[in-house]
Amino acid sequence: MKALQIARHGAPHEVVELVDLPEPGAPKPEEVLVAVEYAPINVSEILRILGQYPLLPRSLPAVVGNEGVARIVAVGNRVRGLKVEDRVLLPATSPAWSERLLLPAAGLFALPAADPQQLAMLSINPPTAALVLSEYVDLKPGDWVIQNAGNSGVGRSVIAIAKYRGLRTVSVVRRAELVDELRAAGSDVVLVDGPDLAVRVAAATGKASIKLALDGVAGQSGAALAGALAPGGSLVVYSFMSRQPVIVSGTDLVFRNIALRGFWLYAPQFRDSPKAIDAMKLGARLIAEGKLTVPVAARYPLTQAAAALGHALKGGKVLFQISPQ
């Protein structure tokens, strides 16, 4: 079978190789054999290939990929609740860029009928969104949340899950053409990043007291979010796409008591949390209902790995189309 693996860390287009590996074989009694349909290229996996991520393969060579959706093609004789043709999510950190995998059945659940490309992005974005919305600030229905990276997979999940919970969102984006799109996706207020953000947020929300800000960019963009928070509010950083340091002004820290926190989905307290599984199931439901959609920029077969990785590095969500049915 075909798979993408690395034998060393380095530039993705140089070190990711298409290889032929032995077939996984028949599942053991408590396993399932799956055919991977779609697997996204995530920033975390790019960093893992570069050797710059906290979780690295235990040994090399190693098949890469960390998220995806698959169809069950065979089940072990002790597996209950799953059957052939069910669609399932790959468990976290599975070597997803592979045609077929053997998986433990424990923890897997059948997904609803929905676009498999959207389902392929369920394991990271919705749990991240759900947990940053619940684990740092006690929010009530009607409360406001502000975020940057509103057009990202996490950003769109924040919009959908916040709406489901009765929360209101301010989404900050970098391009004006995204404003109407994210309003249609459910964000209550959408603003373009730039000067005087706190003033514009106050005007758009009726001077709402905003207790939680979600930062996926870092740098000056995150600092602007902190400035829009109410005194005592929390800025939660879950990514730093700008590759700039996390910034909060001394005025906000000292005189307005803004708290700065970090979130990582693979941290021990979150990795196996039932809340993360619940968020995946909620995300699947929202996708099936048409309430959560992440635009897909392109799909590539495993045979075009260099082109796919190059596209992903330039921006936009890129998926490997592996064995879709």
Secondary structure, 3 states (H helix, E strand, C coil): CEEEEECCCCCHHHHEEEEECCCCCCCCCCEEEEEEEEEECCHHHHHHHHCCCCCCCCCCCEECCCCCEEEEEEECCCCCCCCCCCEEECCCCCCCCECEEEEECCCCCCCCCCCHHHHCCCCCHHHHHHHHHHCCCCCCCCCEEEECCCCCHHHHHHHHHHHHCCCEEEEEECCHHHHHHHHHHCCCEEEECCCCHHHHHHHHHCCCCCCEEEECCCHHHHHHHHHHCCCCCEEEECCCCCCCCECCCHHHHHHCCCEEEECCCCCHHHHCCHHHHHHHHHHHHHHHCCCCCCCCCEEECHHHHHHHHHHHHHCCCEEEECCCC
